[in-house]
Amino acid sequence: MCFSTGAAGHEDGDDWTDQRGGGRSTTGLVLRDLESWFQTTTETLNKEVASSTEVLQTSKSEISEIRRTLQGLEIELQSQLSMYLTFTWTLTLSLKLL
């Protein structure tokens, strides 16, 4: 049985060394491209994280303010309800006395 790789044979070691050296420089270029992509992507993600953090802080502040407003309104509602109940009770007593 005979297997063929389809590759031309190398007669001297220098040709193989030249090809390996070329492979290293190509690999170096690919690594530099990947490092550049990684740096760019990391910078972009860091900017997005900073922006999202700022939005989150703003949202937290707004939520705190809304909670304070809600608490104030709840207190006002309780006061109004108390006045209403007092008025209703007073009116009921007044009508019974008539």
C-alpha positions, 0 to 999 in steps of 0.5 A, a space after each residue: 500500500 502506498 500513501 502520498 501526501 501530494 507534497 513535493 519532497 525537500 532535497 536539502 535542509 535549507 529549504 525546510 528551515 526557510 519555510 519554518 522561519 517564514 511560518 514563524 514570522 507569519 505566526 508572529 504577525 497573527 499573534 500581533 494582530 490577535 494582541 491588537 484585537 484583544 487590546 481594542 476589544 478590552 478597551 471597548 469593553 472597559 468603556 462599556 463597563 464604565 458607562 454602564 456603571 454610571 447609568 447604574 449609579 444614576 438609576 440607584 439615585 433616582 430609585 432612592 429619590 422615588 422611594 423617599 417621595 413614595 414614603 412622603 406620599 404614604 404619610 400624606 395618605 395616612 393623614 388624609 385617611 385619618 382626617 376622613 375617618 374623623 370627619 365621618 365619625 363626627 358626622 355620624 355622631 352629629 346625625 344621630 344627635 339630630 
